[in-house]
Amino acid sequence: MTSASTALPAAPVPLRSDAGVIGLVGIAHLISHFSQLLLAPLFPWLKDAFHVSYIELGFLMTVFFVVSCAVQAASGFLVDRFGPRPILFGGLALVATAAFGWASSPNYWSMAFFSVIAGIGNGVFHPVDYTLINRKVSAPRLGHAYSVHGITGSLGWAAAPALVVPLAIAFNWRVALATAGCITIAVLALLVLNREKLALPPSAPAKPQHPSAPVEGNFDFLRIPAVWMCFAFFFFYAVVLSVVQAFAPEAARQLHDVPTAMAAACLTVYMVCSAGGTLVGGFLASDPARCERVVGAGFGLAALMALAIGFLPVPGLVVPVLFGGMGFASGLAGPSRDMLVKKSTPENSTGRVYGVVYSGLDIGQAVSPLVFGALMDHRNYQGVWLGLVIMQAVLIASAFNVRKVRRTAVPVPA
């Protein structure tokens, strides 16, 4: 009889099993990003329909992200308590409800109400997604899982305007939003049909490493410095992303006389190249020991290209190429960025940690327009690019600080 000490190692997880989880989680993540950009492309139609200003329309997005931030931090506890699957299904149902609610809204305040509903639904995705990936995907394929997760998010951002704008032109904005709701319902149905692949029991309470040690409390993870360093990292990452999405193309157009149509295409080029970089980055993240170096190199290259756009006399035709290079370099860092958080996450606290850490994304996206919008109003276009470079440099520093403070021991109460 084989003794426990000579037992054979566990059989490797089949690729089909991992691919099923990665694919379903990726589709759900696509819907999260898809919902974030449903309203913004329709602002010209909504402005006329409700006779409101762009500031009032922008407030709808602020409501969305503020609510999403609060829910994201709280939903991680629900994920650890009840398991990720019911929380995911609830989030998708709320996002669909919000889309249908927006489509049928009779006035501006109804739109604001359903922005709250959408923010609640959107707030569950990151804690759910990363809990499923980290606990169900085998370790050798984690880098690829993070890569697919990042790519589907970028595709969700790209898909929203590509869907709603043509439908608004061909029919009206209400049809566009109702169609988005139908797509979300279809994804929810797909996940329900494949619910067994997403089955995961709630996290068991953490066991003390020594019989005399106290059991870890629900909030003890908040005393781990690496958790807050990861939170700061994602805050600055969100600022960078928000600047690229909202202001960088117009700032580049003003600095280099880029044709309007070409300037509008810069963001699409950035997102497509970012998806390609994320795909390659999945292979780089297969070795967790080098994730900080990959993050540093990726954002370092992106910062150099941003400096070129902001301060060198580059031809207008070269600007989209530099946007593509900046997107590819940032995408390379994406999977390694997610690996940073995993390496800093205590056992049985995945949902809580990711909920708190990724709430930094929503806060960054809420704060960034206030600062960089003011620079744009004052026509300080080089200031926009300088600020972007500074934020990318802070990202590099914070990535290495995460490694420095990772796994700092939680003090044991006397």
TORLUM-896950 format. One record per residue (C-alpha): chain; x, z, y; residue number from 1; residue in three letters. Coordinates in nm, 2 decimals. Layout:
N
> A/X/Z/Y/NUM/ALA
...
END
This chain:
414
> A/0.00/0.00/0.00/1/MET
> A/0.13/-0.09/0.35/2/THR
> A/0.19/0.21/0.57/3/SER
> A/0.08/0.24/0.93/4/ALA
> A/0.44/0.20/1.05/5/SER
> A/0.48/-0.13/0.87/6/THR
> A/0.13/-0.28/0.94/7/ALA
> A/0.12/-0.64/1.03/8/LEU
> A/0.07/-0.72/1.40/9/PRO
> A/-0.28/-0.81/1.52/10/ALA
> A/-0.38/-1.17/1.48/11/ALA
> A/-0.36/-1.37/1.81/12/PRO
> A/-0.68/-1.43/2.00/13/VAL
> A/-0.81/-1.78/1.93/14/PRO
> A/-0.79/-2.02/2.23/15/LEU
> A/-1.16/-2.10/2.20/16/ARG
> A/-1.25/-1.74/2.26/17/SER
> A/-1.03/-1.70/2.57/18/ASP
> A/-1.14/-2.04/2.70/19/ALA
> A/-1.51/-1.94/2.67/20/GLY
> A/-1.46/-1.63/2.88/21/VAL
> A/-1.23/-1.80/3.14/22/ILE
> A/-1.48/-2.09/3.18/23/GLY
> A/-1.79/-1.87/3.22/24/LEU
> A/-1.62/-1.64/3.47/25/VAL
> A/-1.48/-1.94/3.66/26/GLY
> A/-1.83/-2.09/3.70/27/ILE
> A/-1.96/-1.76/3.83/28/ALA
> A/-1.67/-1.74/4.07/29/HIS
> A/-1.75/-2.09/4.19/30/LEU
> A/-2.10/-1.98/4.28/31/ILE
> A/-1.96/-1.69/4.48/32/SER
> A/-1.75/-1.91/4.70/33/HIS
> A/-2.03/-2.17/4.71/34/PHE
> A/-2.27/-1.91/4.86/35/SER
> A/-2.02/-1.82/5.13/36/GLN
> A/-2.02/-2.17/5.29/37/LEU
> A/-2.39/-2.26/5.25/38/LEU
> A/-2.49/-2.17/5.61/39/LEU
> A/-2.19/-2.27/5.82/40/ALA
> A/-2.22/-2.65/5.76/41/PRO
> A/-2.59/-2.63/5.85/42/LEU
> A/-2.54/-2.46/6.19/43/PHE
> A/-2.62/-2.77/6.39/44/PRO
> A/-2.96/-2.80/6.21/45/TRP
> A/-3.03/-2.42/6.22/46/LEU
> A/-2.94/-2.41/6.60/47/LYS
> A/-3.22/-2.65/6.67/48/ASP
> A/-3.46/-2.51/6.42/49/ALA
> A/-3.45/-2.15/6.55/50/PHE
> A/-3.33/-2.22/6.91/51/HIS
> A/-3.03/-1.98/6.88/52/VAL
> A/-2.67/-1.99/6.99/53/SER
> A/-2.36/-2.04/6.78/54/TYR
> A/-2.27/-1.68/6.84/55/ILE
> A/-2.61/-1.57/6.69/56/GLU
> A/-2.55/-1.81/6.39/57/LEU
> A/-2.20/-1.67/6.35/58/GLY
> A/-2.35/-1.32/6.34/59/PHE
> A/-2.53/-1.43/6.01/60/LEU
> A/-2.19/-1.48/5.86/61/MET
> A/-2.06/-1.14/5.99/62/THR
> A/-2.36/-0.97/5.83/63/VAL
> A/-2.29/-1.15/5.50/64/PHE
> A/-1.93/-1.04/5.49/65/PHE
> A/-1.98/-0.68/5.62/66/VAL
> A/-2.24/-0.62/5.35/67/VAL
> A/-2.03/-0.80/5.09/68/SER
> A/-1.74/-0.57/5.17/69/CYS
> A/-1.94/-0.25/5.13/70/ALA
> A/-2.10/-0.37/4.81/71/VAL
> A/-1.77/-0.49/4.67/72/GLN
> A/-1.61/-0.15/4.70/73/ALA
> A/-1.91/0.03/4.55/74/ALA
> A/-1.99/-0.22/4.27/75/SER
> A/-1.66/-0.16/4.10/76/GLY
> A/-1.79/0.18/4.00/77/PHE
> A/-2.11/0.03/3.86/78/LEU
> A/-1.90/-0.22/3.66/79/VAL
> A/-1.70/0.06/3.51/80/ASP
> A/-2.02/0.26/3.44/81/ARG
> A/-2.25/0.00/3.30/82/PHE
> A/-2.02/-0.29/3.21/83/GLY
> A/-1.97/-0.62/3.40/84/PRO
> A/-2.24/-0.84/3.24/85/ARG
> A/-2.56/-0.69/3.39/86/PRO
> A/-2.39/-0.65/3.73/87/ILE
> A/-2.29/-1.02/3.72/88/LEU
> A/-2.64/-1.14/3.63/89/PHE
> A/-2.79/-0.92/3.91/90/GLY
> A/-2.55/-1.07/4.16/91/GLY
> A/-2.63/-1.43/4.07/92/LEU
> A/-3.00/-1.35/4.09/93/ALA
> A/-2.96/-1.21/4.44/94/LEU
> A/-2.75/-1.50/4.56/95/VAL
> A/-3.03/-1.74/4.43/96/ALA
> A/-3.30/-1.53/4.59/97/THR
> A/-3.11/-1.55/4.92/98/ALA
> A/-3.08/-1.93/4.91/99/ALA
> A/-3.45/-1.97/4.85/100/PHE
> A/-3.52/-1.71/5.12/101/GLY
> A/-3.31/-1.90/5.37/102/TRP
> A/-3.48/-2.22/5.28/103/ALA
> A/-3.82/-2.07/5.35/104/SER
> A/-3.73/-1.85/5.65/105/SER
> A/-3.98/-1.88/5.94/106/PRO
> A/-3.74/-1.73/6.20/107/ASN
> A/-3.39/-1.61/6.28/108/TYR
> A/-3.44/-1.25/6.17/109/TRP
> A/-3.56/-1.36/5.83/110/SER
> A/-3.24/-1.56/5.80/111/MET
> A/-3.05/-1.24/5.89/112/ALA
> A/-3.24/-1.04/5.62/113/PHE
> A/-3.15/-1.29/5.35/114/PHE
> A/-2.79/-1.28/5.47/115/SER
> A/-2.80/-0.91/5.37/116/VAL
> A/-2.94/-1.01/5.03/117/ILE
> A/-2.67/-1.28/4.99/118/ALA
> A/-2.39/-1.03/5.09/119/GLY
> A/-2.52/-0.78/4.82/120/ILE
> A/-2.51/-1.05/4.56/121/GLY
> A/-2.17/-1.18/4.66/122/ASN
> A/-2.01/-0.84/4.66/123/GLY
> A/-2.02/-0.80/4.28/124/VAL
> A/-1.82/-1.10/4.17/125/PHE
> A/-1.46/-0.99/4.21/126/HIS
> A/-1.50/-0.65/4.03/127/PRO
> A/-1.69/-0.83/3.75/128/VAL
> A/-1.47/-1.13/3.72/129/ASP
> A/-1.14/-0.94/3.70/130/TYR
> A/-1.28/-0.68/3.46/131/THR
> A/-1.39/-0.95/3.22/132/LEU
> A/-1.06/-1.14/3.26/133/ILE
> A/-0.83/-0.84/3.22/134/ASN
> A/-1.02/-0.68/2.93/135/ARG
> A/-1.13/-0.99/2.73/136/LYS
> A/-0.85/-1.25/2.78/137/VAL
> A/-0.54/-1.22/2.58/138/SER
> A/-0.22/-1.12/2.77/139/ALA
> A/-0.03/-1.46/2.72/140/PRO
> A/-0.32/-1.64/2.88/141/ARG
> A/-0.38/-1.41/3.18/142/LEU
> A/-0.18/-1.63/3.42/143/GLY
> A/-0.39/-1.94/3.32/144/HIS
> A/-0.71/-1.73/3.36/145/ALA
> A/-0.61/-1.63/3.71/146/TYR
> A/-0.53/-1.99/3.78/147/SER
> A/-0.87/-2.12/3.67/148/VAL
> A/-1.04/-1.84/3.87/149/HIS
> A/-0.86/-1.94/4.19/150/GLY
> A/-0.93/-2.31/4.13/151/ILE
> A/-1.30/-2.26/4.08/152/THR
> A/-1.32/-2.06/4.40/153/GLY
> A/-1.16/-2.34/4.59/154/SER
> A/-1.40/-2.59/4.43/155/LEU
> A/-1.69/-2.37/4.53/156/GLY
> A/-1.58/-2.38/4.90/157/TRP
> A/-1.55/-2.76/4.88/158/ALA
> A/-1.88/-2.81/4.70/159/ALA
> A/-2.10/-2.63/4.94/160/ALA
> A/-2.06/-2.86/5.25/161/PRO
> A/-2.04/-3.16/5.02/162/ALA
> A/-2.39/-3.07/4.88/163/LEU
> A/-2.58/-2.93/5.18/164/VAL
> A/-2.48/-3.17/5.45/165/VAL
> A/-2.58/-3.50/5.28/166/PRO
> A/-2.91/-3.33/5.17/167/LEU
> A/-2.98/-3.21/5.52/168/ALA
> A/-2.92/-3.56/5.66/169/ILE
> A/-3.13/-3.73/5.39/170/ALA
> A/-3.41/-3.47/5.39/171/PHE
> A/-3.37/-3.15/5.58/172/ASN
> A/-3.18/-2.82/5.58/173/TRP
> A/-3.46/-2.64/5.39/174/ARG
> A/-3.43/-2.89/5.10/175/VAL
> A/-3.05/-2.84/5.11/176/ALA
> A/-3.07/-2.46/5.07/177/LEU
> A/-3.34/-2.48/4.81/178/ALA
> A/-3.13/-2.71/4.60/179/THR
> A/-2.84/-2.46/4.63/180/ALA
> A/-3.07/-2.20/4.50/181/GLY
> A/-3.17/-2.42/4.20/182/CYS
> A/-2.80/-2.47/4.12/183/ILE
> A/-2.74/-2.09/4.12/184/THR
> A/-3.04/-2.04/3.89/185/ILE
> A/-2.90/-2.30/3.65/186/ALA
> A/-2.56/-2.12/3.64/187/VAL
> A/-2.74/-1.79/3.57/188/LEU
> A/-2.93/-1.95/3.29/189/ALA
> A/-2.60/-2.09/3.14/190/LEU
> A/-2.44/-1.74/3.15/191/LEU
> A/-2.75/-1.58/3.00/192/VAL
> A/-2.74/-1.83/2.71/193/LEU
> A/-2.38/-1.75/2.65/194/ASN
> A/-2.41/-1.37/2.72/195/ARG
> A/-2.24/-1.27/2.40/196/GLU
> A/-1.91/-1.41/2.53/197/LYS
> A/-1.94/-1.18/2.83/198/LEU
> A/-2.03/-0.87/2.63/199/ALA
> A/-1.81/-0.57/2.72/200/LEU
> A/-1.89/-0.20/2.69/201/PRO
> A/-1.85/0.03/2.99/202/PRO
> A/-1.50/0.18/3.04/203/SER
> A/-1.44/0.50/2.85/204/ALA
> A/-1.33/0.80/3.06/205/PRO
> A/-0.96/0.81/3.09/206/ALA
> A/-0.79/1.04/2.84/207/LYS
> A/-0.51/1.28/2.96/208/PRO
> A/-0.17/1.19/2.84/209/GLN
> A/-0.11/1.55/2.75/210/HIS
> A/-0.36/1.80/2.60/211/PRO
> A/-0.32/2.03/2.90/212/SER
> A/-0.34/1.76/3.16/213/ALA
> A/-0.67/1.72/3.34/214/PRO
> A/-0.90/1.41/3.28/215/VAL
> A/-0.87/1.15/3.55/216/GLU
> A/-1.16/1.17/3.80/217/GLY
> A/-1.36/0.87/3.92/218/ASN
> A/-1.17/0.87/4.25/219/PHE
> A/-0.82/0.96/4.14/220/ASP
> A/-0.72/0.60/4.16/221/PHE
> A/-0.75/0.61/4.54/222/LEU
> A/-0.44/0.83/4.55/223/ARG
> A/-0.23/0.56/4.40/224/ILE
> A/-0.03/0.40/4.69/225/PRO
> A/-0.01/0.06/4.52/226/ALA
> A/-0.39/0.03/4.53/227/VAL
> A/-0.39/0.06/4.91/228/TRP
> A/-0.09/-0.17/4.94/229/MET
> A/-0.29/-0.43/4.74/230/CYS
> A/-0.58/-0.37/4.98/231/PHE
> A/-0.36/-0.44/5.28/232/ALA
> A/-0.22/-0.75/5.11/233/PHE
> A/-0.57/-0.90/5.06/234/PHE
> A/-0.67/-0.81/5.41/235/PHE
> A/-0.38/-1.02/5.55/236/PHE
> A/-0.44/-1.29/5.29/237/TYR
> A/-0.80/-1.32/5.42/238/ALA
> A/-0.68/-1.34/5.78/239/VAL
> A/-0.46/-1.63/5.68/240/VAL
> A/-0.74/-1.81/5.49/241/LEU
> A/-0.99/-1.75/5.77/242/SER
> A/-0.75/-1.90/6.03/243/VAL
> A/-0.69/-2.21/5.81/244/VAL
> A/-1.06/-2.26/5.74/245/GLN
> A/-1.19/-2.20/6.09/246/ALA
> A/-0.93/-2.27/6.36/247/PHE
> A/-0.61/-2.44/6.22/248/ALA
> A/-0.74/-2.80/6.20/249/PRO
> A/-0.87/-2.79/6.56/250/GLU
> A/-0.56/-2.62/6.69/251/ALA
> A/-0.35/-2.89/6.52/252/ALA
> A/-0.56/-3.17/6.66/253/ARG
> A/-0.51/-3.03/7.01/254/GLN
> A/-0.14/-3.00/6.97/255/LEU
> A/-0.06/-3.34/6.81/256/HIS
> A/-0.35/-3.57/6.91/257/ASP
> A/-0.47/-3.60/6.56/258/VAL
> A/-0.78/-3.82/6.53/259/PRO
> A/-1.10/-3.62/6.49/260/THR
> A/-1.19/-3.76/6.15/261/ALA
> A/-0.83/-3.69/6.02/262/MET
> A/-0.84/-3.34/6.16/263/ALA
> A/-1.16/-3.27/5.98/264/ALA
> A/-1.00/-3.39/5.65/265/ALA
> A/-0.71/-3.15/5.69/266/CYS
> A/-0.91/-2.86/5.54/267/LEU
> A/-1.02/-3.07/5.25/268/THR
> A/-0.66/-3.18/5.19/269/VAL
> A/-0.55/-2.81/5.20/270/TYR
> A/-0.82/-2.70/4.95/271/MET
> A/-0.75/-2.98/4.71/272/VAL
> A/-0.37/-2.92/4.72/273/CYS
> A/-0.43/-2.55/4.69/274/SER
> A/-0.62/-2.60/4.37/275/ALA
> A/-0.33/-2.81/4.24/276/GLY
> A/-0.08/-2.54/4.33/277/GLY
> A/-0.30/-2.28/4.17/278/THR
> A/-0.29/-2.48/3.84/279/LEU
> A/0.09/-2.48/3.85/280/VAL
> A/0.10/-2.12/3.96/281/GLY
> A/-0.08/-2.02/3.64/282/GLY
> A/0.23/-2.11/3.44/283/PHE
> A/0.46/-1.93/3.68/284/LEU
> A/0.24/-1.61/3.65/285/ALA
> A/0.29/-1.61/3.27/286/SER
> A/0.60/-1.39/3.33/287/ASP
> A/0.47/-1.08/3.52/288/PRO
> A/0.82/-0.97/3.61/289/ALA
> A/0.86/-1.25/3.86/290/ARG
> A/0.52/-1.24/4.03/291/CYS
> A/0.65/-1.08/4.36/292/GLU
> A/0.92/-1.36/4.38/293/ARG
> A/0.66/-1.63/4.33/294/VAL
> A/0.43/-1.48/4.60/295/VAL
> A/0.73/-1.46/4.84/296/GLY
> A/0.84/-1.81/4.77/297/ALA
> A/0.49/-1.96/4.80/298/GLY
> A/0.40/-1.80/5.13/299/PHE
> A/0.75/-1.85/5.26/300/GLY
> A/0.72/-2.23/5.21/301/LEU
> A/0.37/-2.22/5.36/302/ALA
> A/0.50/-2.03/5.67/303/ALA
> A/0.77/-2.29/5.72/304/LEU
> A/0.52/-2.57/5.72/305/MET
> A/0.29/-2.38/5.96/306/ALA
> A/0.59/-2.33/6.19/307/LEU
> A/0.65/-2.71/6.18/308/ALA
> A/0.28/-2.78/6.28/309/ILE
> A/0.28/-2.53/6.55/310/GLY
> A/0.62/-2.58/6.72/311/PHE
> A/0.77/-2.92/6.62/312/LEU
> A/0.67/-3.26/6.77/313/PRO
> A/0.54/-3.40/6.44/314/VAL
> A/0.34/-3.72/6.44/315/PRO
> A/-0.04/-3.68/6.40/316/GLY
> A/-0.04/-3.88/6.07/317/LEU
> A/0.20/-3.62/5.92/318/VAL
> A/-0.02/-3.32/6.00/319/VAL
> A/-0.26/-3.37/5.70/320/PRO
> A/0.05/-3.40/5.48/321/VAL
> A/0.18/-3.06/5.61/322/LEU
> A/-0.16/-2.91/5.55/323/PHE
> A/-0.14/-3.03/5.19/324/GLY
> A/0.20/-2.89/5.14/325/GLY
> A/0.09/-2.56/5.30/326/MET
> A/-0.21/-2.55/5.06/327/GLY
> A/0.00/-2.63/4.75/328/PHE
> A/0.25/-2.36/4.84/329/ALA
> A/-0.02/-2.10/4.90/330/SER
> A/-0.19/-2.20/4.57/331/GLY
> A/0.13/-2.15/4.38/332/LEU
> A/0.12/-1.78/4.48/333/ALA
> A/-0.25/-1.73/4.38/334/GLY
> A/-0.22/-1.64/4.01/335/PRO
> A/0.09/-1.42/4.07/336/SER
> A/-0.11/-1.25/4.35/337/ARG
> A/-0.38/-1.15/4.10/338/ASP
> A/-0.11/-1.03/3.86/339/MET
> A/0.02/-0.80/4.13/340/LEU
> A/-0.31/-0.62/4.13/341/VAL
> A/-0.34/-0.60/3.75/342/LYS
> A/0.01/-0.44/3.73/343/LYS
> A/-0.11/-0.18/3.98/344/SER
> A/-0.44/-0.10/3.80/345/THR
> A/-0.47/0.22/3.59/346/PRO
> A/-0.65/0.19/3.26/347/GLU
> A/-1.03/0.22/3.26/348/ASN
> A/-1.04/0.17/3.64/349/SER
> A/-1.04/-0.21/3.66/350/THR
> A/-1.38/-0.25/3.83/351/GLY
> A/-1.32/0.03/4.08/352/ARG
> A/-0.97/-0.09/4.17/353/VAL
> A/-1.06/-0.45/4.21/354/TYR
> A/-1.37/-0.36/4.41/355/GLY
> A/-1.17/-0.16/4.66/356/VAL
> A/-0.87/-0.40/4.67/357/VAL
> A/-1.08/-0.72/4.72/358/TYR
> A/-1.30/-0.56/4.99/359/SER
> A/-0.99/-0.63/5.20/360/GLY
> A/-1.08/-1.00/5.18/361/LEU
> A/-1.42/-0.94/5.34/362/ASP
> A/-1.28/-0.72/5.61/363/ILE
> A/-1.01/-0.97/5.69/364/GLY
> A/-1.26/-1.25/5.71/365/GLN
> A/-1.48/-1.04/5.95/366/ALA
> A/-1.20/-0.94/6.18/367/VAL
> A/-0.99/-1.26/6.20/368/SER
> A/-1.24/-1.47/6.40/369/PRO
> A/-1.24/-1.21/6.68/370/LEU
> A/-0.87/-1.23/6.74/371/VAL
> A/-0.80/-1.60/6.67/372/PHE
> A/-1.12/-1.71/6.83/373/GLY
> A/-1.01/-1.55/7.15/374/ALA
> A/-0.68/-1.75/7.13/375/LEU
> A/-0.88/-2.07/7.08/376/MET
> A/-1.10/-1.99/7.38/377/ASP
> A/-0.79/-1.95/7.59/378/HIS
> A/-0.65/-2.28/7.45/379/ARG
> A/-0.35/-2.10/7.31/380/ASN
> A/-0.31/-2.33/7.02/381/TYR
> A/0.05/-2.25/6.95/382/GLN
> A/-0.05/-1.88/6.95/383/GLY
> A/-0.29/-1.96/6.67/384/VAL
> A/-0.01/-2.11/6.46/385/TRP
> A/0.23/-1.83/6.55/386/LEU
> A/-0.02/-1.57/6.44/387/GLY
> A/-0.07/-1.76/6.11/388/LEU
> A/0.30/-1.75/6.05/389/VAL
> A/0.33/-1.38/6.12/390/ILE
> A/0.04/-1.31/5.88/391/MET
> A/0.22/-1.51/5.61/392/GLN
> A/0.54/-1.31/5.67/393/ALA
> A/0.34/-0.99/5.64/394/VAL
> A/0.20/-1.11/5.31/395/LEU
> A/0.55/-1.16/5.17/396/ILE
> A/0.66/-0.81/5.28/397/ALA
> A/0.35/-0.65/5.14/398/SER
> A/0.39/-0.82/4.80/399/ALA
> A/0.73/-0.66/4.76/400/PHE
> A/0.60/-0.33/4.89/401/ASN
> A/0.34/-0.33/4.62/402/VAL
> A/0.62/-0.35/4.36/403/ARG
> A/0.81/-0.07/4.54/404/LYS
> A/0.52/0.18/4.53/405/VAL
> A/0.35/0.06/4.21/406/ARG
> A/0.25/0.32/3.96/407/ARG
> A/0.33/0.61/4.19/408/THR
> A/0.23/0.92/4.00/409/ALA
> A/-0.10/1.07/4.10/410/VAL
> A/-0.05/1.43/4.19/411/PRO
> A/-0.19/1.67/3.94/412/VAL
> A/-0.41/1.94/4.09/413/PRO
> A/-0.26/2.29/4.07/414/ALA
END
